[in-house]
């Protein structure tokens, strides 16, 4: 219920799934946020024929996994650790997106409050 | 079929030869399709009487189909579904609820027990059926259009790709 209502009530501030964050990334933090870094190189991804859809911040794990699959074929169970590492990374990526959503929602609610007080 | 019957008759029956000859004669000489074909439409009273006699009906109950329907002298029998016939009557052929030599309806295929029964009483009235059918269809449409304004997804922002960068973690540098 919580995960559904989390996005359902976000409509009150006109926020929906897969929206782009609109606030300044550093706004409201008393420290400097760490920037996400892309570890896999674009040439390697192209060379490994990883589809653009999968060229996200976890692509280096995917690359490891695919290389392992190539080397260990057909003993694919030997790539369990690589696969697990990749899926863990994707999970963390998703959690980060959820955090961004919640941050966006709270900032919009806060902004509405400030505007209401001013008016 | 005929060969099997003859073989069985010859093997098991004491009057084997006579029965085999009878079966063979019957199958070979009396079951040609042209013999099932009705005669031309009866015009005179004599022809009507002859046709009624042929189909085992009285002259009063004999009634041919209109001539332009092409059924010839075949009798127009009452439309009674097999399902509506008395199940307790001792028929000669209980599976078909039919007696020996009883004339067969021209549309007998559709009036079988497993098919259509024109005098059968449906479980639900036609109004009832239409109400539920249209109710389900338009009810679904109504729900769809109403709930169209209440769509919600998962609470995530757009997927982060390096080309859209820069993106930030929620921890200190």
Interface residues (C-beta under 8 A of the other chain):
Chain A: X3 X4 X6 X7 X8 X10 X11 X16 X17 X18 X19 X20 X21 X25 X26 X31 X32 X33 X34 X35 X36 X38 X55 X56 X57 X93 X94 X96 X97 X98 X99 X100 X101 X102 X104 X105
Chain B: X152 X153 X154 X155 X156 X157 X158 X159 X160 X161 X162 X165 X166 X167 X168 X169 X170 X171 X172 X173
